[in-house]
Structure formats: C-alpha cells, structure tokens
Amino acid sequence: MATVNPYLNFLGNTEEAFNFYKSVFGGEFVGLQRFKDTPEADKLSAADQDKIMHVALPIGSNTILMGTDALESMGHTLTLGNNLSLAIGAESKEEAEKIFHGLAEGGEVEMPLQDTFWGAYFGMTADKFGIKWMVNFDYPQN
C-alpha cells in the first residue's frame, strides 16, 4: 500500500522552518539536498544554489514531513494554496503509474513520471480538484 506524506513549499526559508520542526518533533533529517547538488546547479545564483531542494524529517512512525524552497529563478511561484503537496511513496513502478495516471485524469500534469537523478521514478500532477500530488517510487539501491 502506498504511503502519503505532506510536502511543504517555502519562499527561501525551508532550512529555518525545518530546523524549527526538528526542534518540535525531534529526530534527525533522513534526507537533505541543496540545489547546488543538482545537475542544474550551474544555472542558479550562488544564493539559490544554497537553498533546499529537498528535506525530509520523520514526525511519526509512518509520516515524513518533506519540503523545498520554491525558487522563482527556476520558474516556481508560491501563493497560499500551492505551498502544500501530498507526496505518495509507491511500492512499485507499476503502482506509481496507476496512482499518478488516476490522479492526473482531468487534472494537469506538472512533471510527467520519469526517472530522476536521485534514483527514483517521480512525477507531479494537480488533480481535477486542484490538489497537488507528487508520486515517487524509489528504485532499490545496490
């Protein structure tokens, strides 16, 4: 069965926000990547390169709070209402495709399902009700 995790978008203060959440919930980050660690880093300003591309903090036995800095330099816009996505962790590539295509029907695909540089099969869509979804299947690591 797939898992669902909240994914938060911030205007450049993701690190501050997640350090705050860490102080509230405890625990350690299970993932933290900066934009400077991406293949597109050379296209970004030094300030944007240091922003958070992805951070993950377990806040319960089956819930991970995730977030990113929405970079205007990369074409992202952030307004109230689009600063939250539901992140689905699929158990297989086939499950990811089924869930993604089901949610995308009648909605708007923001990023088609595709293999990513972080070793996952990933896509983003908004459903026909305007809810944003991120579907991810992590390939097994060797």
ABEGO torsion letter per residue (X at the ends): XBBBBBBBBBBGAAAAAAAAAAAAAEEBBABBBBAAABAAAAABBAAAAABBABBBBBABAABBBBBBBBBAAAGBBBBBGAABBBBBBBABAAAAAAAAAAAABGBBBABBBBBBAAGBBBBBBBBAAGBBBBBBBBBBBX
